[in-house]
Amino acid sequence: MFNRPLLGEILLDLGLIGPKDLEDALRRQQGRPGRLGEILVEAGAVEPEGVARALAVQLDLEFAARIDVEQVDLDLLANVPIHYARSRRLLPIRRQGAHVELAIVDPLDTMAIDQVARALGAEVEPIVVPPQPLQDALNLAYDRYDRTRGSYGEMLDDDEPKATEVADPGFEDVVDLLGAGGDDEAPVIQFVNTTFVRAARDRASDIHIEPYEQRVVVRFRIDGVLQQVAEVPKRFHSSIAARVKIMAGLNIAEKRLPQDGRIRIKLAGKDIDIRVATVPTAHGERVTMRLLDKSAVLLDLATIGMDPGTLSSVNELIHKPYGIVLVTGPTGSGKTTTLYSCLSRINTPDRNILTVEDPVEYQLEGISQVAVNPKIELTFASGLRSFLRHDPDIIMVGEIRDQETAEIAIQASLTGHLVFSTIHTNDAAGAFTRLIDMGVEPFLVASSLLANMAQRLVRRLCGSCKEAYEPSQEELDRIGIRPEELAAQGGVLYRPHGCEECRHLGYRGRTGIYELLPVSHEIRQLVMQRSDASEIKRRAVHEGMRTLRDDGAEKVLRGMTSIEEILRVTQKEVAA
């Protein structure tokens, strides 16, 4: 034990870090508490998998880069609640003789290992697994367990509704959704709570509760695509809608008018903000909920899917002293995440950064964030106008919706401020005409905008099951890939197949595709002449702009996504 090699030395020996990386990390460790591995990961010096490998070497334990969910003994999960497994980042896998193999991120968490051993009544043999593969396997394993015992979606199917049993093996109570109880819980309350738990586990961005004549359907939007996950008898609709409205602070007696509210819950140690909207339909109130993980880790610009050329241009733009950078795209295309990534990169103590948003989706340390509130006349325009009296260097406006907000943003940029915002248009060129249609003078648009960037989110092919194939010429023509480009990538593309890890969808996770239109002298002239968006786009393409479909085709060639997925989210390009 005392002769155990140091983690930093192991990482050096494995060639995963350099001496300077270790020296910098040790220096930072002196200034604040934290493990060396965590500090190296935060600094980007090593991937979490590298730290896990080094930990396994240091402790003489087995290492696994991924977990085969098919090998997980579901009977073991009955004794380890999912909230505990999530919080301690562990997953029992299978019995091997007198031992139980336990996948765990932190093998130094001896308390958790001992608790699992007591709950399972067996000695535990830890296996070190990186955080993300363990999280993915945990979600899939517990989902299989729930489906096997029928705890979700069947709760209300019988004539006499009943509550689902909750296993309690004596673990310390890490998280309890909304303070909910156990076996004595009302079935409707438990159904709603279970819906939230499963939505968070499945990485759903939205929950739809849709009433029809004879049934109520629950659908999740996962990776941008709606999927039905449950169906219950119609007689439970009023109770389910009322439960959600009570949680959101809405008027349960008012069923004739649309209502908006918000629910805040803590789930598996994470603060989840749920925006709730109800609307009356022919068969009752439809409820739609948007889930926002307040504790989500923000992505860096380098990890959201930009190619090196676009990333370099964006990095240059966000360090400009003044001007406007707009991000365009439909709802749910990742615009806010891109803006947050930009702000995170330029967020330094010498800059005063202010944002006005609807709502504040993620908390950014060191940045003053304001949520709009129309009830007290705090709008994007009034918030932006107030910001100019607070000596800002950089301002982010959640969305430019009207002429007043657009003109104040432009005036701010012309008086020495860097302004970021979003606007709803189909492509980058459309942002110019949208602003002019709002009533902004063309010369103001032309003189203030630095660049427009359109983006979409596309589903990533599942790395475990995607299959290679030789595409036809017709398929290549549809997306604009030339035969020589295909040959340079080995002559094959990839398409979805489906496996347990991706829930047989063939896709898992999303990445961005981007269209960056810098405002050149020629583009400014076209804007001032009130040229239409297609003419501006042709000029931008002539100057070298990669369109959304071009960027998508590049990601298809790299095996990240499929032709069908790119065609789903992009439109046919105008002739250049």
Number of C-alpha atoms within 10 A of each C-alpha: 6 4 5 10 13 11 19 23 15 18 23 15 12 12 11 16 19 14 13 10 17 20 12 14 22 16 10 16 16 9 8 9 9 11 12 17 23 16 20 23 16 13 14 11 19 19 17 20 21 20 25 24 21 27 25 21 18 17 15 10 16 15 20 19 15 17 19 13 19 14 10 22 16 19 12 17 21 18 19 22 17 23 18 20 21 19 14 18 22 29 31 28 24 17 18 10 8 9 16 22 17 23 28 27 26 21 21 12 12 10 10 19 20 14 17 25 18 16 16 20 13 15 18 22 20 24 22 29 31 23 18 15 16 23 20 17 22 26 21 20 26 22 18 18 19 17 13 11 9 12 17 20 18 17 19 20 13 10 7 7 14 18 18 21 11 12 14 14 15 12 15 9 10 14 16 15 16 12 9 13 12 15 13 12 15 15 17 21 16 21 22 14 17 18 20 21 16 18 20 20 20 18 16 22 21 22 25 19 20 20 26 16 10 10 15 22 18 20 22 25 18 19 20 17 12 16 14 12 15 15 19 19 17 16 12 16 23 14 12 18 22 18 18 22 23 13 15 19 13 19 12 14 8 10 17 12 9 14 18 16 18 18 17 16 19 16 21 21 16 15 15 20 20 22 18 23 20 23 15 16 14 9 15 20 23 20 23 20 23 16 21 20 19 16 14 13 9 14 14 16 20 13 12 18 18 18 15 10 9 19 17 12 13 19 16 10 19 21 12 13 13 21 25 27 25 25 28 28 21 16 11 13 19 18 27 20 18 19 21 20 19 20 23 18 14 15 17 12 9 8 13 16 24 24 24 25 20 14 13 17 19 18 15 14 9 14 17 13 20 19 17 20 14 9 7 7 11 16 18 29 23 15 21 22 17 11 18 18 8 11 11 17 17 24 26 23 24 22 22 20 16 15 16 17 20 24 20 17 28 22 17 24 24 18 11 14 22 27 28 24 24 24 24 19 17 16 27 29 29 20 25 27 20 16 21 19 13 15 14 19 15 20 15 17 22 19 18 22 21 22 21 24 23 28 26 25 23 26 21 23 27 24 15 15 19 22 17 14 11 11 15 8 11 9 12 16 11 12 21 15 17 11 12 9 12 18 11 10 12 10 15 16 22 20 23 21 17 19 15 17 23 19 15 14 15 23 28 18 15 19 18 22 27 25 25 25 26 20 19 14 11 12 22 20 16 18 26 17 11 16 14 14 19 16 17 24 23 17 18 23 16 11 14 11 17 17 23 25 21 19 20 29 23 18 22 24 22 15 20 23 28 25 20 14 19 24 16 10 16 19 12 10 15 10 9 11
